[in-house]
């Protein structure tokens, strides 16, 4: 009953993929598994709010969640985000983003920091 919508993001969302079955999931994993974060200060708060607004306006969604995978080096203004009941989770690769971690806690989600890249 779950649905997965996937976006890449930098200054805006792009590369939309909808995952409907196991083959879609395998194809998505194959396409993103070799990517590594570029670093830099993406305004993830703006992209996150755009995604929350989109989810909130879709009829029939119940218990929506967002999972963000990022390099942790992104901008999040806690006062500028209206969660609208959407649970936000984050997997930060390389370094921790305290504001994103706090946002996940406020949204009832989880925040994981995975220090897997040598460059950090």
Secondary structure, 3 states (H helix, E strand, C coil): CCCEEEEEECCCEEEEEEECCHHHHHHHHHHHCCCCCCCCCCCHHHHHHHHHHHHHCCCCCCCCEEEEEECCCCCCCHHHCCCCCCEEEEEEECCCCHHHHHHHHHCCCCEEEECCCCCC
